[in-house]
Amino acid sequence: MHGIGKVLKAGVVVVALMSVTGCAAKIRTHGYVPPEEDLQQITPGVDTRATVEDVVGVPNASGVLNNSGYYYIESQVRHFAWQRPKVTDRQIVAITFDDAGVVDNIVTYGLEDGRVVPLTRRVTKTSDGDISFIRKLFGNIGGINLGNMLGQ
């Protein structure tokens, strides 16, 4: 009878450990953003779509209006138990091209409180032609307030 108690105790400990580790948060990375040293090899006004693909690879997405840009997107998503996955970080590198297919601009965007925040910019311009595409990628992250939904 004494040996069964030890086995039962060990079984309870194993089940408890499995349940605790099963609830640990997992962070997963989705997508790809080229490293800064690769982006430094691209020269606005000189490099073309083909050279960009050779240096940093094929993009995750490209601009649908006038083939205006390449977008490299990487997200960190936190998965925890039964809760809905939550995007904890997102970076977007936008490489835009002129009408001749030559690199016009390289901009890096980040996720901060659900808003698009320019992190780096290699060429200063008065406007970004495809900023609406970037804003659509970020969607309503951080814009939902549970208190407002419950009427508080």
LUMLO-344983 format. One record per residue: residue number from 1; residue in three letters; chain; y, z, x of N, C-alpha, C, CB in turn. Coordinates in Angstrom, 3 decimals, always signed. Glycine has a CB too. Example, Ala and Ser with C-alpha at 12.3 -4.5 7.8 and 13.67 -1.06 7.14 Angstrom:
BEGIN
  seq  type  mol       n.Y       n.Z       n.X      ca.Y      ca.Z      ca.X       c.Y       c.Z       c.X      cb.Y      cb.Z      cb.X
    1   ALA    A    -5.690    +7.800   +13.190    -4.500    +7.800   +12.300    -3.300    +7.800   +13.200    -4.473    +9.046   +11.308
    2   SER    A    -2.250    +7.080   +12.850    -1.060    +7.140   +13.670    +0.030    +7.870   +12.900    -0.598    +5.725   +14.084
//
This chain:
BEGIN
  seq  type  mol       n.Y       n.Z       n.X      ca.Y      ca.Z      ca.X       c.Y       c.Z       c.X      cb.Y      cb.Z      cb.X
    1   MET    A    -1.202    +0.000    +0.823    +0.000    +0.000    +0.000    +1.261    +0.000    +0.863    +0.001    +1.209    -0.934
    2   HIS    A    +1.155    +0.656    +2.011    +2.288    +0.746    +2.923    +2.659    -0.608    +3.517    +1.979    +1.724    +4.034
    3   GLY    A    +1.685    -1.492    +3.809    +1.908    -2.831    +4.349    +2.559    -3.749    +3.334    +0.602    -3.432    +4.817
    4   ILE    A    +2.227    -3.566    +2.052    +2.819    -4.396    +0.994    +4.305    -4.094    +0.862    +2.101    -4.159    -0.359
    5   GLY    A    +4.699    -2.861    +1.055    +6.110    -2.469    +0.979    +6.927    -3.158    +2.053    +6.255    -0.955    +1.107
    6   LYS    A    +6.363    -3.257    +3.268    +7.069    -3.941    +4.361    +7.221    -5.426    +4.070    +6.326    -3.743    +5.688
    7   VAL    A    +6.171    -6.046    +3.549    +6.223    -7.467    +3.216    +7.241    -7.707    +2.111    +4.833    -7.981    +2.789
    8   LEU    A    +7.225    -6.831    +1.103    +8.177    -6.961    -0.009    +9.612    -6.787    +0.489    +7.867    -5.921    -1.115
    9   LYS    A    +9.821    -5.807    +1.366   +11.149    -5.564    +1.926   +11.619    -6.775    +2.742   +11.139    -4.292    +2.807
   10   ALA    A   +10.722    -7.320    +3.559   +11.056    -8.504    +4.354   +11.369    -9.688    +3.449    +9.904    -8.858    +5.310
   11   GLY    A   +10.628    -9.845    +2.369   +10.873   -10.927    +1.412   +12.236   -10.804    +0.764    +9.798   -10.941    +0.341
   12   VAL    A   +12.625    -9.593    +0.405   +13.939    -9.359    -0.212   +15.046    -9.691    +0.790   +14.070    -7.882    -0.700
   13   VAL    A   +14.861    -9.307    +2.054   +15.857    -9.599    +3.089   +15.989   -11.111    +3.282   +15.471    -8.916    +4.427
   14   VAL    A   +14.882   -11.830    +3.326   +14.915   -13.284    +3.497   +15.635   -13.947    +2.322   +13.483   -13.844    +3.631
   15   VAL    A   +15.322   -13.550    +1.093   +15.978   -14.118    -0.091   +17.472   -13.813    -0.065   +15.341   -13.564    -1.388
   16   ALA    A   +17.865   -12.602    +0.321   +19.280   -12.236    +0.388   +20.011   -13.078    +1.433   +19.434   -10.739    +0.713
   17   LEU    A   +19.393   -13.250    +2.598   +20.018   -14.070    +3.640   +20.154   -15.522    +3.206   +19.210   -13.991    +4.930
   18   MET    A   +19.152   -16.055    +2.544   +19.217   -17.443    +2.069   +20.312   -17.617    +1.030   +17.870   -17.874    +1.481
   19   SER    A   +20.475   -16.630    +0.152   +21.505   -16.757    -0.880   +22.904   -16.649    -0.281   +21.312   -15.687    -1.957
   20   VAL    A   +23.072   -15.818    +0.752   +24.382   -15.690    +1.398   +24.728   -16.965    +2.162   +24.403   -14.475    +2.351
   21   THR    A   +23.782   -17.519    +2.916   +24.075   -18.740    +3.671   +24.231   -19.943    +2.765   +22.983   -19.006    +4.684
   22   GLY    A   +23.610   -19.929    +1.611   +23.765   -21.022    +0.656   +25.160   -21.077    +0.064   +22.751   -20.890    -0.450
   23   CYS    A   +25.871   -19.958    +0.099   +27.218   -19.892    -0.462   +28.310   -20.070    +0.591   +27.411   -18.576    -1.168
   24   ALA    A   +27.939   -20.311    +1.824   +28.936   -20.505    +2.874   +29.675   -21.830    +2.657   +28.268   -20.478    +4.274
   25   ALA    A   +30.973   -21.806    +2.907   +31.780   -23.022    +2.747   +31.394   -24.044    +3.801   +33.290   -22.700    +2.840
   26   LYS    A   +31.376   -25.302    +3.386   +31.082   -26.405    +4.298   +32.283   -27.343    +4.308   +29.774   -27.165    +3.877
   27   ILE    A   +32.715   -27.700    +5.509   +33.823   -28.644    +5.658   +33.224   -29.975    +6.095   +34.899   -28.127    +6.696
   28   ARG    A   +33.542   -31.022    +5.347   +33.044   -32.357    +5.676   +34.221   -33.287    +5.917   +32.135   -32.907    +4.547
   29   THR    A   +34.025   -34.181    +6.874   +35.052   -35.171    +7.196   +34.638   -36.506    +6.602   +35.266   -35.289    +8.738
   30   HIS    A   +35.558   -37.115    +5.876   +35.329   -38.422    +5.270   +36.356   -39.396    +5.823   +35.409   -38.350    +3.714
   31   GLY    A   +35.905   -40.573    +6.200   +36.814   -41.598    +6.685   +37.019   -41.540    +8.186   +38.133   -41.473    +5.996
   32   TYR    A   +38.006   -42.304    +8.653   +38.263   -42.438   +10.085   +39.733   -42.711   +10.336   +37.404   -43.555   +10.690
   33   VAL    A   +40.300   -41.968   +11.280   +41.643   -42.231   +11.776   +41.516   -42.418   +13.282   +42.653   -41.064   +11.409
   34   PRO    A   +42.030   -43.525   +13.822   +41.929   -43.756   +15.264   +42.680   -42.681   +16.059   +42.475   -45.147   +15.615
   35   PRO    A   +42.155   -42.314   +17.222   +42.859   -41.335   +18.059   +44.189   -41.886   +18.573   +41.977   -40.920   +19.243
   36   GLU    A   +45.089   -40.986   +18.897   +46.437   -41.362   +19.340   +46.400   -42.259   +20.574   +47.261   -40.112   +19.638
   37   GLU    A   +45.471   -42.014   +21.496   +45.414   -42.847   +22.709   +45.064   -44.296   +22.372   +44.384   -42.278   +23.702
   38   ASP    A   +44.272   -44.522   +21.316   +43.986   -45.896   +20.883   +45.212   -46.520   +20.230   +42.795   -45.921   +19.904
   39   LEU    A   +45.931   -45.733   +19.438   +47.138   -46.252   +18.778   +48.220   -46.608   +19.801   +47.685   -45.218   +17.774
   40   GLN    A   +48.253   -45.890   +20.916   +49.249   -46.178   +21.961   +49.030   -47.550   +22.591   +49.203   -45.102   +23.047
   41   GLN    A   +47.816   -48.097   +22.462   +47.524   -49.411   +23.027   +48.070   -50.551   +22.165   +46.027   -49.574   +23.200
   42   ILE    A   +48.494   -50.234   +20.948   +49.025   -51.252   +20.032   +50.538   -51.307   +20.194   +48.634   -50.942   +18.543
   43   THR    A   +51.055   -52.504   +20.439   +52.490   -52.686   +20.639   +53.092   -53.438   +19.455   +52.766   -53.442   +21.958
   44   PRO    A   +53.983   -52.759   +18.673   +54.662   -53.454   +17.578   +55.459   -54.649   +18.113   +55.597   -52.482   +16.816
   45   GLY    A   +55.386   -55.753   +17.376   +56.093   -56.969   +17.779   +55.274   -57.852   +18.693   +57.379   -56.614   +18.459
   46   VAL    A   +54.125   -57.366   +19.184   +53.297   -58.144   +20.112   +51.885   -58.329   +19.550   +53.235   -57.451   +21.494
   47   ASP    A   +51.232   -57.246   +19.191   +49.840   -57.306   +18.736   +49.717   -57.875   +17.325   +49.216   -55.919   +18.783
   48   THR    A   +48.549   -58.448   +17.034   +48.272   -59.074   +15.732   +47.157   -58.309   +15.023   +47.879   -60.573   +15.907
   49   ARG    A   +46.833   -58.774   +13.801   +45.732   -58.166   +13.043   +44.436   -58.153   +13.856   +45.514   -58.921   +11.724
   50   ALA    A   +44.157   -59.258   +14.528   +42.914   -59.374   +15.295   +42.887   -58.372   +16.441   +42.749   -60.801   +15.839
   51   THR    A   +44.001   -58.216   +17.158   +44.001   -57.266   +18.276   +43.924   -55.828   +17.781   +45.253   -57.455   +19.136
   52   VAL    A   +44.523   -55.550   +16.628   +44.421   -54.204   +16.042   +42.959   -53.894   +15.718   +45.302   -54.088   +14.757
   53   GLU    A   +42.265   -54.850   +15.111   +40.847   -54.644   +14.789   +40.020   -54.451   +16.053   +40.301   -55.831   +13.982
   54   ASP    A   +40.352   -55.171   +17.123   +39.630   -55.018   +18.392   +39.864   -53.639   +19.012   +40.059   -56.110   +19.379
   55   VAL    A   +41.099   -53.133   +18.921   +41.454   -51.875   +19.580   +40.996   -50.653   +18.778   +42.960   -51.811   +19.800
   56   VAL    A   +41.288   -50.629   +17.482   +40.993   -49.421   +16.689   +39.932   -49.616   +15.618   +42.243   -48.935   +16.036
   57   GLY    A   +39.468   -50.829   +15.415   +38.418   -51.067   +14.431   +38.956   -51.566   +13.105   +37.633   -49.812   +14.208
   58   VAL    A   +38.029   -51.916   +12.230   +38.365   -52.420   +10.903   +38.865   -51.258   +10.047   +37.135   -53.116   +10.238
   59   PRO    A   +39.930   -51.456    +9.258   +40.500   -50.348    +8.487   +39.646   -49.954    +7.286   +41.883   -50.713    +8.016
   60   ASN    A   +39.899   -48.711    +6.781   +39.268   -48.232    +5.555   +39.790   -49.015    +4.358   +39.519   -46.724    +5.363
   61   ALA    A   +41.073   -49.372    +4.405   +41.716   -50.081    +3.296   +42.809   -50.965    +3.872   +42.300   -49.084    +2.234
   62   SER    A   +43.209   -51.952    +3.080   +44.329   -52.782    +3.508   +45.242   -53.007    +2.323   +43.842   -54.134    +4.098
   63   GLY    A   +46.513   -53.321    +2.621   +47.494   -53.534    +1.571   +47.126   -54.727    +0.712   +48.873   -53.726    +2.167
   64   VAL    A   +47.198   -54.538    -0.596   +46.830   -55.614    -1.505   +47.988   -56.562    -1.779   +46.325   -55.041    -2.801
   65   LEU    A   +49.207   -56.119    -1.516   +50.366   -56.973    -1.729   +50.693   -57.700    -0.429   +51.587   -56.146    -2.225
   66   ASN    A   +50.547   -58.987    -0.419   +50.881   -59.829    +0.732   +50.110   -59.453    +2.001   +52.363   -59.746    +1.006
   67   ASN    A   +48.942   -58.845    +1.859   +48.185   -58.405    +3.041   +49.095   -57.674    +4.019   +47.516   -59.608    +3.740
   68   SER    A   +49.874   -56.747    +3.512   +50.951   -56.154    +4.304   +50.535   -55.113    +5.320   +51.917   -55.549    +3.407
   69   GLY    A   +49.377   -54.483    +5.187   +49.069   -53.437    +6.147   +47.617   -53.030    +6.183   +49.883   -52.257    +5.862
   70   TYR    A   +47.282   -52.288    +7.237   +45.973   -51.667    +7.389   +46.165   -50.166    +7.246   +45.309   -52.035    +8.767
   71   TYR    A   +45.219   -49.507    +6.566   +45.309   -48.070    +6.348   +44.015   -47.415    +6.806   +45.593   -47.750    +4.858
   72   TYR    A   +44.150   -46.488    +7.733   +43.018   -45.713    +8.239   +43.166   -44.310    +7.656   +42.972   -45.691    +9.835
   73   ILE    A   +42.162   -43.869    +6.898   +42.273   -42.643    +6.114   +41.154   -41.680    +6.493   +42.231   -42.954    +4.601
   74   GLU    A   +41.517   -40.428    +6.766   +40.531   -39.396    +7.063   +40.875   -38.148    +6.271   +40.478   -39.089    +8.582
   75   SER    A   +39.878   -37.601    +5.581   +40.075   -36.401    +4.772   +39.092   -35.320    +5.188   +39.916   -36.720    +3.275
   76   GLN    A   +39.571   -34.074    +5.171   +38.715   -32.908    +5.355   +38.509   -32.318    +3.953   +39.356   -31.842    +6.371
   77   VAL    A   +37.249   -32.202    +3.537   +36.940   -31.708    +2.197   +36.106   -30.445    +2.326   +36.192   -32.784    +1.352
   78   ARG    A   +36.541   -29.388    +1.638   +35.834   -28.103    +1.656   +34.924   -28.029    +0.433   +36.841   -26.899    +1.678
   79   HIS    A   +33.634   -27.824    +0.681   +32.641   -27.658    -0.376   +32.207   -26.196    -0.358   +31.409   -28.633    -0.183
   80   PHE    A   +32.290   -25.520    -1.505   +31.892   -24.121    -1.576   +31.167   -23.843    -2.889   +33.117   -23.202    -1.433
   81   ALA    A   +29.898   -23.478    -2.756   +29.044   -23.066    -3.875   +29.211   -24.004    -5.070   +29.367   -21.622    -4.291
   82   TRP    A   +29.531   -23.453    -6.220   +29.642   -24.219    -7.454   +31.034   -24.797    -7.672   +29.270   -23.354    -8.621
   83   GLN    A   +31.980   -24.437    -6.817   +33.355   -24.880    -7.013   +33.507   -26.371    -6.716   +34.301   -24.069    -6.128
   84   ARG    A   +34.510   -26.943    -7.341   +34.821   -28.353    -7.122   +35.285   -28.555    -5.676   +35.907   -28.841    -8.124
   85   PRO    A   +34.848   -29.622    -5.003   +35.308   -29.870    -3.627   +36.827   -29.962    -3.572   +34.682   -31.164    -3.068
   86   LYS    A   +37.414   -29.423    -2.490   +38.866   -29.391    -2.344   +39.270   -30.079    -1.048   +39.390   -27.939    -2.373
   87   VAL    A   +40.223   -31.013    -1.146   +40.753   -31.687    +0.045   +41.680   -30.699    +0.743   +41.512   -33.033    -0.326
   88   THR    A   +41.329   -30.336    +1.986   +42.142   -29.374    +2.737   +43.072   -30.062    +3.729   +41.244   -28.393    +3.474
   89   ASP    A   +42.755   -31.275    +4.128   +43.614   -32.010    +5.058   +43.369   -33.500    +4.873   +43.347   -31.581    +6.537
   90   ARG    A   +44.403   -34.280    +5.041   +44.266   -35.736    +4.988   +45.277   -36.343    +5.936   +44.464   -36.278    +3.538
   91   GLN    A   +44.828   -37.311    +6.707   +45.720   -38.072    +7.578   +45.544   -39.545    +7.265   +45.436   -37.782    +9.088
   92   ILE    A   +46.647   -40.248    +7.273   +46.641   -41.689    +7.030   +47.466   -42.352    +8.121   +47.202   -42.036    +5.607
   93   VAL    A   +46.877   -43.327    +8.772   +47.614   -44.150    +9.726   +47.828   -45.496    +9.040   +46.840   -44.304   +11.114
   94   ALA    A   +49.091   -45.859    +8.857   +49.461   -47.126    +8.225   +50.013   -48.064    +9.292   +50.505   -46.906    +7.083
   95   ILE    A   +49.366   -49.205    +9.439   +49.841   -50.233   +10.370   +50.270   -51.416    +9.522   +48.730   -50.645   +11.428
   96   THR    A   +51.571   -51.715    +9.544   +52.084   -52.813    +8.726   +52.332   -54.032    +9.603   +53.382   -52.399    +7.993
   97   PHE    A   +52.294   -55.193    +8.942   +52.441   -56.476    +9.639   +53.566   -57.273    +8.997   +51.112   -57.286    +9.610
   98   ASP    A   +54.181   -58.149    +9.790   +55.184   -59.055    +9.231   +54.476   -60.270    +8.635   +56.219   -59.491   +10.320
   99   ASP    A   +55.237   -61.242    +8.176   +54.664   -62.424    +7.523   +53.792   -63.258    +8.469   +55.779   -63.293    +6.963
  100   ALA    A   +54.030   -63.154    +9.782   +53.254   -63.918   +10.753   +51.976   -63.187   +11.183   +54.110   -64.219   +11.972
  101   GLY    A   +51.754   -61.960   +10.648   +50.561   -61.208   +11.007   +50.699   -60.409   +12.284   +49.416   -62.130   +11.137
  102   VAL    A   +51.932   -60.186   +12.732   +52.198   -59.406   +13.940   +52.543   -57.973   +13.509   +53.368   -60.047   +14.793
  103   VAL    A   +52.089   -56.988   +14.304   +52.326   -55.577   +13.971   +53.824   -55.331   +13.852   +51.701   -54.634   +15.043
  104   ASP    A   +54.206   -54.749   +12.730   +55.595   -54.460   +12.433   +55.903   -52.979   +12.649   +55.925   -54.869   +11.000
  105   ASN    A   +54.950   -52.098   +12.286   +55.205   -50.668   +12.301   +53.892   -49.901   +12.305   +56.062   -50.258   +11.099
  106   ILE    A   +53.888   -48.722   +12.926   +52.736   -47.820   +12.899   +53.260   -46.458   +12.487   +51.994   -47.759   +14.297
  107   VAL    A   +52.737   -45.930   +11.367   +53.193   -44.642   +10.848   +51.976   -43.774   +10.555   +54.068   -44.825    +9.567
  108   THR    A   +52.087   -42.469   +10.870   +51.033   -41.513   +10.551   +51.562   -40.567    +9.484   +50.569   -40.727   +11.823
  109   TYR    A   +50.788   -40.385    +8.405   +51.148   -39.491    +7.320   +50.144   -38.356    +7.254   +51.212   -40.246    +5.977
  110   GLY    A   +50.602   -37.184    +6.748   +49.722   -36.036    +6.586   +49.844   -35.443    +5.198   +50.028   -34.982    +7.630
  111   LEU    A   +48.967   -34.509    +4.902   +48.958   -33.844    +3.604   +49.589   -32.471    +3.767   +47.510   -33.732    +3.031
  112   GLU    A   +50.684   -32.251    +3.046   +51.330   -30.947    +3.079   +51.820   -30.626    +1.673   +52.507   -30.918    +4.109
  113   ASP    A   +51.197   -29.664    +1.047   +51.545   -29.264    -0.321   +51.511   -30.435    -1.294   +52.922   -28.628    -0.343
  114   GLY    A   +50.579   -31.359    -1.096   +50.419   -32.468    -2.027   +51.460   -33.550    -1.898   +50.436   -31.960    -3.399
  115   ARG    A   +52.237   -33.532    -0.839   +53.287   -34.543    -0.658   +53.016   -35.349    +0.598   +54.684   -33.885    -0.582
  116   VAL    A   +53.517   -36.576    +0.607   +53.409   -37.420    +1.787   +54.481   -36.980    +2.768   +53.553   -38.937    +1.428
  117   VAL    A   +54.054   -36.652    +3.987   +54.985   -36.210    +5.012   +54.773   -37.075    +6.245   +54.795   -34.696    +5.342
  118   PRO    A   +55.780   -37.843    +6.689   +55.600   -38.625    +7.911   +55.429   -37.697    +9.116   +56.801   -39.576    +8.130
  119   LEU    A   +54.342   -37.868    +9.861   +54.103   -37.059   +11.046   +54.636   -37.747   +12.291   +52.616   -36.770   +11.201
  120   THR    A   +54.345   -39.032   +12.440   +54.879   -39.787   +13.574   +55.282   -41.160   +13.079   +53.840   -39.893   +14.736
  121   ARG    A   +56.189   -41.760   +13.790   +56.637   -43.101   +13.433   +56.986   -43.822   +14.717   +57.855   -43.065   +12.451
  122   ARG    A   +56.359   -44.956   +14.944   +56.570   -45.673   +16.204   +57.771   -46.613   +16.144   +55.326   -46.460   +16.566
  123   VAL    A   +58.093   -47.132   +14.960   +59.230   -48.038   +14.813   +60.041   -47.542   +13.624   +58.767   -49.539   +14.615
  124   THR    A   +61.323   -47.334   +13.817   +62.173   -46.849   +12.738   +62.677   -48.028   +11.915   +63.356   -46.027   +13.295
  125   LYS    A   +62.487   -47.928   +10.602   +62.968   -48.946    +9.678   +63.675   -48.248    +8.528   +61.801   -49.844    +9.160
  126   THR    A   +64.376   -49.016    +7.719   +65.078   -48.420    +6.590   +64.156   -48.148    +5.419   +66.204   -49.314    +6.151
  127   SER    A   +63.028   -48.858    +5.328   +62.104   -48.596    +4.221   +60.692   -48.993    +4.634   +62.535   -49.365    +2.940
  128   ASP    A   +59.715   -48.400    +3.960   +58.313   -48.756    +4.154   +57.886   -49.611    +2.976   +57.406   -47.485    +4.291
  129   GLY    A   +57.418   -50.803    +3.257   +57.056   -51.732    +2.202   +55.918   -51.269    +1.321   +56.704   -53.025    +2.794
  130   ASP    A   +54.953   -50.528    +1.860   +53.783   -50.139    +1.081   +53.692   -48.639    +0.874   +52.532   -50.630    +1.752
  131   ILE    A   +54.807   -47.937    +0.826   +54.758   -46.491    +0.656   +54.104   -46.106    -0.670   +56.163   -45.905    +0.737
  132   SER    A   +54.229   -46.939    -1.704   +53.613   -46.607    -2.977   +52.096   -46.532    -2.845   +54.002   -47.632    -4.039
  133   PHE    A   +51.510   -47.352    -1.996   +50.071   -47.286    -1.766   +49.700   -45.941    -1.163   +49.611   -48.431    -0.849
  134   ILE    A   +50.477   -45.468    -0.206   +50.232   -44.179    +0.427   +50.342   -43.065    -0.605   +51.219   -43.941    +1.588
  135   ARG    A   +51.362   -43.103    -1.418   +51.545   -42.053    -2.434   +50.400   -42.047    -3.434   +52.875   -42.245    -3.172
  136   LYS    A   +49.879   -43.221    -3.785   +48.742   -43.280    -4.692   +47.510   -42.636    -4.071   +48.442   -44.724    -5.073
  137   LEU    A   +47.350   -42.778    -2.749   +46.208   -42.159    -2.074   +46.246   -40.641    -2.203   +46.181   -42.558    -0.599
  138   PHE    A   +47.436   -40.074    -2.141   +47.547   -38.628    -2.228   +47.460   -38.133    -3.668   +48.847   -38.172    -1.605
  139   GLY    A   +47.753   -38.994    -4.623   +47.593   -38.653    -6.029   +48.332   -37.391    -6.421   +46.147   -38.499    -6.350
  140   ASN    A   +47.652   -36.603    -7.224   +48.246   -35.377    -7.745   +47.748   -34.134    -7.031   +47.965   -35.257    -9.214
  141   ILE    A   +47.339   -34.275    -5.780   +46.834   -33.120    -5.045   +47.930   -32.070    -4.984   +46.364   -33.520    -3.615
  142   GLY    A   +47.611   -30.889    -5.413   +48.576   -29.799    -5.403   +49.514   -29.813    -6.590   +49.370   -29.846    -4.152
  143   GLY    A   +49.407   -30.788    -7.463   +50.304   -30.877    -8.608   +49.783   -30.207    -9.862   +50.583   -32.293    -8.903
  144   ILE    A   +48.551   -29.723    -9.851   +47.967   -29.094   -11.033   +48.106   -27.589   -10.898   +46.474   -29.502   -11.215
  145   ASN    A   +48.666   -26.958   -11.932   +48.860   -25.525   -11.951   +48.045   -24.951   -13.078   +50.346   -25.158   -12.097
  146   LEU    A   +47.056   -24.113   -12.772   +46.156   -23.556   -13.774   +46.930   -22.695   -14.763   +45.046   -22.734   -13.105
  147   GLY    A   +47.970   -22.007   -14.292   +48.780   -21.176   -15.178   +49.439   -21.982   -16.281   +49.834   -20.448   -14.385
  148   ASN    A   +49.952   -23.175   -15.941   +50.575   -24.034   -16.953   +49.555   -24.537   -17.954   +51.275   -25.214   -16.293
  149   MET    A   +48.333   -24.785   -17.481   +47.294   -25.289   -18.380   +46.860   -24.212   -19.373   +46.082   -25.784   -17.573
  150   LEU    A   +46.903   -22.951   -18.961   +46.495   -21.846   -19.824   +47.648   -21.316   -20.665   +45.914   -20.725   -18.992
  151   GLY    A   +48.846   -21.874   -20.491   +49.993   -21.493   -21.291   +50.648   -20.215   -20.814   +49.589   -21.344   -22.712
  152   GLN    A   +50.470   -19.884   -19.549   +51.078   -18.648   -19.018   +52.413   -18.933   -18.409   +50.174   -17.988   -17.984
//
